[in-house]
Amino acid sequence: MKLSEILTMWKKIVILSRKPDREEYVLSMKISLLAFFLIGSIAYLVKLVAYLLSRLFGA
């Protein structure tokens, strides 16, 4: 791809993009926070299981 083609595609993207309204922004924040806490909870549980197994088997 040539640089001019890339710039043309970027220009189209910028023209089509828009600022999210309040409802869309709140929904994306809820989804992001839910994913953050879900991944954090899974990581905590994995670490807890690893700790308990190491204490149980004395490794």
PDB file of N, CA, C and O in Angstrom:
ATOM      1  N   MET A   1       0.831  -1.186   0.000  1.00  0.00           N
ATOM      2  CA  MET A   1       0.000   0.000   0.000  1.00  0.00           C
ATOM      3  C   MET A   1       0.874   1.247   0.000  1.00  0.00           C
ATOM      4  O   MET A   1       1.915   1.310   0.654  1.00  0.00           O
ATOM      5  N   LYS A   2       0.430   2.193  -0.727  1.00  0.00           N
ATOM      6  CA  LYS A   2       1.150   3.457  -0.767  1.00  0.00           C
ATOM      7  C   LYS A   2       0.706   4.329   0.399  1.00  0.00           C
ATOM      8  O   LYS A   2      -0.364   4.142   0.978  1.00  0.00           O
ATOM      9  N   LEU A   3       1.554   5.273   0.714  1.00  0.00           N
ATOM     10  CA  LEU A   3       1.254   6.187   1.818  1.00  0.00           C
ATOM     11  C   LEU A   3      -0.021   6.973   1.547  1.00  0.00           C
ATOM     12  O   LEU A   3      -0.809   7.206   2.464  1.00  0.00           O
ATOM     13  N   SER A   4      -0.231   7.383   0.304  1.00  0.00           N
ATOM     14  CA  SER A   4      -1.433   8.157  -0.025  1.00  0.00           C
ATOM     15  C   SER A   4      -2.700   7.330   0.193  1.00  0.00           C
ATOM     16  O   SER A   4      -3.719   7.867   0.626  1.00  0.00           O
ATOM     17  N   GLU A   5      -2.645   6.027  -0.104  1.00  0.00           N
ATOM     18  CA  GLU A   5      -3.811   5.166   0.118  1.00  0.00           C
ATOM     19  C   GLU A   5      -4.098   5.018   1.609  1.00  0.00           C
ATOM     20  O   GLU A   5      -5.253   5.030   2.034  1.00  0.00           O
ATOM     21  N   ILE A   6      -3.047   4.879   2.387  1.00  0.00           N
ATOM     22  CA  ILE A   6      -3.212   4.757   3.838  1.00  0.00           C
ATOM     23  C   ILE A   6      -3.818   6.031   4.413  1.00  0.00           C
ATOM     24  O   ILE A   6      -4.728   5.975   5.239  1.00  0.00           O
ATOM     25  N   LEU A   7      -3.314   7.174   3.975  1.00  0.00           N
ATOM     26  CA  LEU A   7      -3.849   8.448   4.466  1.00  0.00           C
ATOM     27  C   LEU A   7      -5.302   8.632   4.054  1.00  0.00           C
ATOM     28  O   LEU A   7      -6.095   9.175   4.822  1.00  0.00           O
ATOM     29  N   THR A   8      -5.661   8.192   2.860  1.00  0.00           N
ATOM     30  CA  THR A   8      -7.051   8.282   2.409  1.00  0.00           C
ATOM     31  C   THR A   8      -7.955   7.413   3.282  1.00  0.00           C
ATOM     32  O   THR A   8      -9.051   7.835   3.650  1.00  0.00           O
ATOM     33  N   MET A   9      -7.504   6.203   3.613  1.00  0.00           N
ATOM     34  CA  MET A   9      -8.300   5.332   4.487  1.00  0.00           C
ATOM     35  C   MET A   9      -8.451   5.951   5.871  1.00  0.00           C
ATOM     36  O   MET A   9      -9.540   5.921   6.444  1.00  0.00           O
ATOM     37  N   TRP A  10      -7.379   6.510   6.412  1.00  0.00           N
ATOM     38  CA  TRP A  10      -7.456   7.147   7.728  1.00  0.00           C
ATOM     39  C   TRP A  10      -8.418   8.326   7.704  1.00  0.00           C
ATOM     40  O   TRP A  10      -9.164   8.544   8.658  1.00  0.00           O
ATOM     41  N   LYS A  11      -8.400   9.089   6.609  1.00  0.00           N
ATOM     42  CA  LYS A  11      -9.292  10.247   6.486  1.00  0.00           C
ATOM     43  C   LYS A  11     -10.749   9.787   6.503  1.00  0.00           C
ATOM     44  O   LYS A  11     -11.588  10.416   7.147  1.00  0.00           O
ATOM     45  N   LYS A  12     -11.056   8.697   5.802  1.00  0.00           N
ATOM     46  CA  LYS A  12     -12.422   8.164   5.796  1.00  0.00           C
ATOM     47  C   LYS A  12     -12.848   7.736   7.196  1.00  0.00           C
ATOM     48  O   LYS A  12     -13.983   7.974   7.611  1.00  0.00           O
ATOM     49  N   ILE A  13     -11.930   7.104   7.915  1.00  0.00           N
ATOM     50  CA  ILE A  13     -12.236   6.656   9.277  1.00  0.00           C
ATOM     51  C   ILE A  13     -12.524   7.846  10.185  1.00  0.00           C
ATOM     52  O   ILE A  13     -13.469   7.814  10.973  1.00  0.00           O
ATOM     53  N   VAL A  14     -11.714   8.892  10.077  1.00  0.00           N
ATOM     54  CA  VAL A  14     -11.908  10.078  10.914  1.00  0.00           C
ATOM     55  C   VAL A  14     -13.229  10.756  10.577  1.00  0.00           C
ATOM     56  O   VAL A  14     -13.919  11.238  11.475  1.00  0.00           O
ATOM     57  N   ILE A  15     -13.586  10.801   9.313  1.00  0.00           N
ATOM     58  CA  ILE A  15     -14.844  11.429   8.910  1.00  0.00           C
ATOM     59  C   ILE A  15     -16.036  10.637   9.447  1.00  0.00           C
ATOM     60  O   ILE A  15     -17.020  11.231   9.887  1.00  0.00           O
ATOM     61  N   LEU A  16     -15.960   9.304   9.417  1.00  0.00           N
ATOM     62  CA  LEU A  16     -17.073   8.470   9.870  1.00  0.00           C
ATOM     63  C   LEU A  16     -17.165   8.342  11.384  1.00  0.00           C
ATOM     64  O   LEU A  16     -18.224   8.009  11.916  1.00  0.00           O
ATOM     65  N   SER A  17     -16.072   8.602  12.075  1.00  0.00           N
ATOM     66  CA  SER A  17     -16.088   8.437  13.531  1.00  0.00           C
ATOM     67  C   SER A  17     -16.886   9.554  14.192  1.00  0.00           C
ATOM     68  O   SER A  17     -17.035  10.651  13.654  1.00  0.00           O
ATOM     69  N   ARG A  18     -17.391   9.231  15.377  1.00  0.00           N
ATOM     70  CA  ARG A  18     -18.161  10.229  16.119  1.00  0.00           C
ATOM     71  C   ARG A  18     -17.905  10.032  17.607  1.00  0.00           C
ATOM     72  O   ARG A  18     -17.431   8.983  18.044  1.00  0.00           O
ATOM     73  N   LYS A  19     -18.226  11.053  18.361  1.00  0.00           N
ATOM     74  CA  LYS A  19     -18.077  10.976  19.810  1.00  0.00           C
ATOM     75  C   LYS A  19     -19.247  10.162  20.364  1.00  0.00           C
ATOM     76  O   LYS A  19     -20.392  10.393  19.976  1.00  0.00           O
ATOM     77  N   PRO A  20     -18.977   9.212  21.268  1.00  0.00           N
ATOM     78  CA  PRO A  20     -20.079   8.411  21.813  1.00  0.00           C
ATOM     79  C   PRO A  20     -20.990   9.263  22.701  1.00  0.00           C
ATOM     80  O   PRO A  20     -20.533  10.174  23.391  1.00  0.00           O
ATOM     81  N   ASP A  21     -22.281   8.948  22.667  1.00  0.00           N
ATOM     82  CA  ASP A  21     -23.187   9.666  23.555  1.00  0.00           C
ATOM     83  C   ASP A  21     -23.052   9.103  24.969  1.00  0.00           C
ATOM     84  O   ASP A  21     -22.326   8.134  25.194  1.00  0.00           O
ATOM     85  N   ARG A  22     -23.746   9.709  25.902  1.00  0.00           N
ATOM     86  CA  ARG A  22     -23.595   9.339  27.312  1.00  0.00           C
ATOM     87  C   ARG A  22     -23.960   7.874  27.559  1.00  0.00           C
ATOM     88  O   ARG A  22     -23.250   7.168  28.275  1.00  0.00           O
ATOM     89  N   GLU A  23     -25.056   7.424  26.971  1.00  0.00           N
ATOM     90  CA  GLU A  23     -25.517   6.050  27.186  1.00  0.00           C
ATOM     91  C   GLU A  23     -24.487   5.036  26.670  1.00  0.00           C
ATOM     92  O   GLU A  23     -24.205   4.040  27.336  1.00  0.00           O
ATOM     93  N   GLU A  24     -23.941   5.292  25.503  1.00  0.00           N
ATOM     94  CA  GLU A  24     -22.936   4.392  24.932  1.00  0.00           C
ATOM     95  C   GLU A  24     -21.659   4.404  25.774  1.00  0.00           C
ATOM     96  O   GLU A  24     -21.030   3.363  25.966  1.00  0.00           O
ATOM     97  N   TYR A  25     -21.281   5.572  26.270  1.00  0.00           N
ATOM     98  CA  TYR A  25     -20.088   5.690  27.106  1.00  0.00           C
ATOM     99  C   TYR A  25     -20.260   4.923  28.420  1.00  0.00           C
ATOM    100  O   TYR A  25     -19.356   4.204  28.844  1.00  0.00           O
ATOM    101  N   VAL A  26     -21.416   5.076  29.060  1.00  0.00           N
ATOM    102  CA  VAL A  26     -21.679   4.383  30.326  1.00  0.00           C
ATOM    103  C   VAL A  26     -21.679   2.869  30.108  1.00  0.00           C
ATOM    104  O   VAL A  26     -21.143   2.128  30.932  1.00  0.00           O
ATOM    105  N   LEU A  27     -22.269   2.408  29.017  1.00  0.00           N
ATOM    106  CA  LEU A  27     -22.289   0.981  28.726  1.00  0.00           C
ATOM    107  C   LEU A  27     -20.874   0.441  28.525  1.00  0.00           C
ATOM    108  O   LEU A  27     -20.540  -0.628  29.035  1.00  0.00           O
ATOM    109  N   SER A  28     -20.052   1.166  27.792  1.00  0.00           N
ATOM    110  CA  SER A  28     -18.680   0.688  27.575  1.00  0.00           C
ATOM    111  C   SER A  28     -17.883   0.700  28.876  1.00  0.00           C
ATOM    112  O   SER A  28     -17.035  -0.168  29.080  1.00  0.00           O
ATOM    113  N   MET A  29     -18.136   1.664  29.758  1.00  0.00           N
ATOM    114  CA  MET A  29     -17.461   1.688  31.056  1.00  0.00           C
ATOM    115  C   MET A  29     -17.899   0.501  31.917  1.00  0.00           C
ATOM    116  O   MET A  29     -17.068  -0.118  32.582  1.00  0.00           O
ATOM    117  N   LYS A  30     -19.191   0.180  31.909  1.00  0.00           N
ATOM    118  CA  LYS A  30     -19.682  -0.967  32.677  1.00  0.00           C
ATOM    119  C   LYS A  30     -19.044  -2.265  32.187  1.00  0.00           C
ATOM    120  O   LYS A  30     -18.627  -3.101  32.988  1.00  0.00           O
ATOM    121  N   ILE A  31     -18.973  -2.425  30.875  1.00  0.00           N
ATOM    122  CA  ILE A  31     -18.375  -3.637  30.309  1.00  0.00           C
ATOM    123  C   ILE A  31     -16.899  -3.716  30.662  1.00  0.00           C
ATOM    124  O   ILE A  31     -16.400  -4.785  31.012  1.00  0.00           O
ATOM    125  N   SER A  32     -16.197  -2.588  30.574  1.00  0.00           N
ATOM    126  CA  SER A  32     -14.765  -2.572  30.899  1.00  0.00           C
ATOM    127  C   SER A  32     -14.529  -2.905  32.365  1.00  0.00           C
ATOM    128  O   SER A  32     -13.635  -3.690  32.681  1.00  0.00           O
ATOM    129  N   LEU A  33     -15.311  -2.325  33.261  1.00  0.00           N
ATOM    130  CA  LEU A  33     -15.150  -2.596  34.688  1.00  0.00           C
ATOM    131  C   LEU A  33     -15.509  -4.040  35.026  1.00  0.00           C
ATOM    132  O   LEU A  33     -14.844  -4.670  35.849  1.00  0.00           O
ATOM    133  N   LEU A  34     -16.548  -4.560  34.399  1.00  0.00           N
ATOM    134  CA  LEU A  34     -16.923  -5.952  34.621  1.00  0.00           C
ATOM    135  C   LEU A  34     -15.797  -6.885  34.181  1.00  0.00           C
ATOM    136  O   LEU A  34     -15.458  -7.831  34.893  1.00  0.00           O
ATOM    137  N   ALA A  35     -15.225  -6.623  33.025  1.00  0.00           N
ATOM    138  CA  ALA A  35     -14.112  -7.447  32.542  1.00  0.00           C
ATOM    139  C   ALA A  35     -12.910  -7.325  33.470  1.00  0.00           C
ATOM    140  O   ALA A  35     -12.240  -8.320  33.749  1.00  0.00           O
ATOM    141  N   PHE A  36     -12.632  -6.121  33.946  1.00  0.00           N
ATOM    142  CA  PHE A  36     -11.513  -5.886  34.861  1.00  0.00           C
ATOM    143  C   PHE A  36     -11.671  -6.713  36.134  1.00  0.00           C
ATOM    144  O   PHE A  36     -10.733  -7.390  36.555  1.00  0.00           O
ATOM    145  N   PHE A  37     -12.851  -6.660  36.746  1.00  0.00           N
ATOM    146  CA  PHE A  37     -13.087  -7.397  37.983  1.00  0.00           C
ATOM    147  C   PHE A  37     -13.150  -8.904  37.741  1.00  0.00           C
ATOM    148  O   PHE A  37     -12.705  -9.681  38.585  1.00  0.00           O
ATOM    149  N   LEU A  38     -13.689  -9.320  36.613  1.00  0.00           N
ATOM    150  CA  LEU A  38     -13.755 -10.742  36.301  1.00  0.00           C
ATOM    151  C   LEU A  38     -12.352 -11.326  36.120  1.00  0.00           C
ATOM    152  O   LEU A  38     -12.046 -12.383  36.670  1.00  0.00           O
ATOM    153  N   ILE A  39     -11.517 -10.656  35.367  1.00  0.00           N
ATOM    154  CA  ILE A  39     -10.147 -11.134  35.159  1.00  0.00           C
ATOM    155  C   ILE A  39      -9.360 -11.087  36.467  1.00  0.00           C
ATOM    156  O   ILE A  39      -8.584 -11.997  36.757  1.00  0.00           O
ATOM    157  N   GLY A  40      -9.556 -10.043  37.249  1.00  0.00           N
ATOM    158  CA  GLY A  40      -8.890  -9.954  38.545  1.00  0.00           C
ATOM    159  C   GLY A  40      -9.320 -11.060  39.488  1.00  0.00           C
ATOM    160  O   GLY A  40      -8.493 -11.616  40.211  1.00  0.00           O
ATOM    161  N   SER A  41     -10.598 -11.383  39.491  1.00  0.00           N
ATOM    162  CA  SER A  41     -11.102 -12.459  40.350  1.00  0.00           C
ATOM    163  C   SER A  41     -10.534 -13.809  39.939  1.00  0.00           C
ATOM    164  O   SER A  41     -10.156 -14.616  40.788  1.00  0.00           O
ATOM    165  N   ILE A  42     -10.476 -14.046  38.654  1.00  0.00           N
ATOM    166  CA  ILE A  42      -9.905 -15.308  38.170  1.00  0.00           C
ATOM    167  C   ILE A  42      -8.436 -15.403  38.556  1.00  0.00           C
ATOM    168  O   ILE A  42      -7.979 -16.456  39.001  1.00  0.00           O
ATOM    169  N   ALA A  43      -7.701 -14.323  38.392  1.00  0.00           N
ATOM    170  CA  ALA A  43      -6.278 -14.327  38.756  1.00  0.00           C
ATOM    171  C   ALA A  43      -6.104 -14.567  40.254  1.00  0.00           C
ATOM    172  O   ALA A  43      -5.206 -15.302  40.667  1.00  0.00           O
ATOM    173  N   TYR A  44      -6.960 -13.950  41.065  1.00  0.00           N
ATOM    174  CA  TYR A  44      -6.888 -14.152  42.511  1.00  0.00           C
ATOM    175  C   TYR A  44      -7.164 -15.609  42.869  1.00  0.00           C
ATOM    176  O   TYR A  44      -6.459 -16.187  43.697  1.00  0.00           O
ATOM    177  N   LEU A  45      -8.176 -16.201  42.257  1.00  0.00           N
ATOM    178  CA  LEU A  45      -8.498 -17.598  42.545  1.00  0.00           C
ATOM    179  C   LEU A  45      -7.370 -18.535  42.124  1.00  0.00           C
ATOM    180  O   LEU A  45      -7.066 -19.492  42.835  1.00  0.00           O
ATOM    181  N   VAL A  46      -6.754 -18.275  40.992  1.00  0.00           N
ATOM    182  CA  VAL A  46      -5.635 -19.111  40.545  1.00  0.00           C
ATOM    183  C   VAL A  46      -4.479 -19.003  41.531  1.00  0.00           C
ATOM    184  O   VAL A  46      -3.867 -20.010  41.889  1.00  0.00           O
ATOM    185  N   LYS A  47      -4.182 -17.784  41.968  1.00  0.00           N
ATOM    186  CA  LYS A  47      -3.095 -17.593  42.928  1.00  0.00           C
ATOM    187  C   LYS A  47      -3.428 -18.270  44.259  1.00  0.00           C
ATOM    188  O   LYS A  47      -2.553 -18.874  44.879  1.00  0.00           O
ATOM    189  N   LEU A  48      -4.675 -18.175  44.699  1.00  0.00           N
ATOM    190  CA  LEU A  48      -5.091 -18.812  45.940  1.00  0.00           C
ATOM    191  C   LEU A  48      -4.965 -20.333  45.855  1.00  0.00           C
ATOM    192  O   LEU A  48      -4.470 -20.967  46.786  1.00  0.00           O
ATOM    193  N   VAL A  49      -5.405 -20.911  44.755  1.00  0.00           N
ATOM    194  CA  VAL A  49      -5.293 -22.359  44.574  1.00  0.00           C
ATOM    195  C   VAL A  49      -3.827 -22.771  44.545  1.00  0.00           C
ATOM    196  O   VAL A  49      -3.460 -23.778  45.151  1.00  0.00           O
ATOM    197  N   ALA A  50      -2.991 -22.018  43.857  1.00  0.00           N
ATOM    198  CA  ALA A  50      -1.558 -22.340  43.807  1.00  0.00           C
ATOM    199  C   ALA A  50      -0.946 -22.260  45.199  1.00  0.00           C
ATOM    200  O   ALA A  50      -0.132 -23.107  45.567  1.00  0.00           O
ATOM    201  N   TYR A  51      -1.328 -21.258  45.970  1.00  0.00           N
ATOM    202  CA  TYR A  51      -0.814 -21.117  47.337  1.00  0.00           C
ATOM    203  C   TYR A  51      -1.259 -22.288  48.207  1.00  0.00           C
ATOM    204  O   TYR A  51      -0.456 -22.867  48.938  1.00  0.00           O
ATOM    205  N   LEU A  52      -2.535 -22.631  48.126  1.00  0.00           N
ATOM    206  CA  LEU A  52      -3.048 -23.733  48.940  1.00  0.00           C
ATOM    207  C   LEU A  52      -2.409 -25.061  48.552  1.00  0.00           C
ATOM    208  O   LEU A  52      -2.109 -25.881  49.420  1.00  0.00           O
ATOM    209  N   LEU A  53      -2.202 -25.276  47.269  1.00  0.00           N
ATOM    210  CA  LEU A  53      -1.553 -26.517  46.840  1.00  0.00           C
ATOM    211  C   LEU A  53      -0.103 -26.570  47.299  1.00  0.00           C
ATOM    212  O   LEU A  53       0.390 -27.632  47.678  1.00  0.00           O
ATOM    213  N   SER A  54       0.579 -25.440  47.269  1.00  0.00           N
ATOM    214  CA  SER A  54       1.971 -25.438  47.726  1.00  0.00           C
ATOM    215  C   SER A  54       2.044 -25.674  49.235  1.00  0.00           C
ATOM    216  O   SER A  54       2.967 -26.335  49.711  1.00  0.00           O
ATOM    217  N   ARG A  55       1.094 -25.148  49.982  1.00  0.00           N
ATOM    218  CA  ARG A  55       1.061 -25.398  51.431  1.00  0.00           C
ATOM    219  C   ARG A  55       0.688 -26.850  51.725  1.00  0.00           C
ATOM    220  O   ARG A  55       1.202 -27.448  52.670  1.00  0.00           O
ATOM    221  N   LEU A  56      -0.198 -27.408  50.921  1.00  0.00           N
ATOM    222  CA  LEU A  56      -0.668 -28.771  51.133  1.00  0.00           C
ATOM    223  C   LEU A  56       0.420 -29.797  50.833  1.00  0.00           C
ATOM    224  O   LEU A  56       0.589 -30.760  51.582  1.00  0.00           O
ATOM    225  N   PHE A  57       1.146 -29.598  49.762  1.00  0.00           N
ATOM    226  CA  PHE A  57       2.167 -30.561  49.353  1.00  0.00           C
ATOM    227  C   PHE A  57       3.570 -30.156  49.774  1.00  0.00           C
ATOM    228  O   PHE A  57       4.524 -30.879  49.486  1.00  0.00           O
ATOM    229  N   GLY A  58       3.724 -29.028  50.443  1.00  0.00           N
ATOM    230  CA  GLY A  58       4.997 -28.603  51.003  1.00  0.00           C
ATOM    231  C   GLY A  58       6.082 -28.292  49.989  1.00  0.00           C
ATOM    232  O   GLY A  58       7.268 -28.463  50.272  1.00  0.00           O
ATOM    233  N   ALA A  59       5.695 -27.847  48.841  1.00  0.00           N
ATOM    234  CA  ALA A  59       6.704 -27.555  47.807  1.00  0.00           C
ATOM    235  C   ALA A  59       7.314 -26.190  48.000  1.00  0.00           C
ATOM    236  O   ALA A  59       8.178 -25.785  47.223  1.00  0.00           O
TER     237      ALA A  59
END
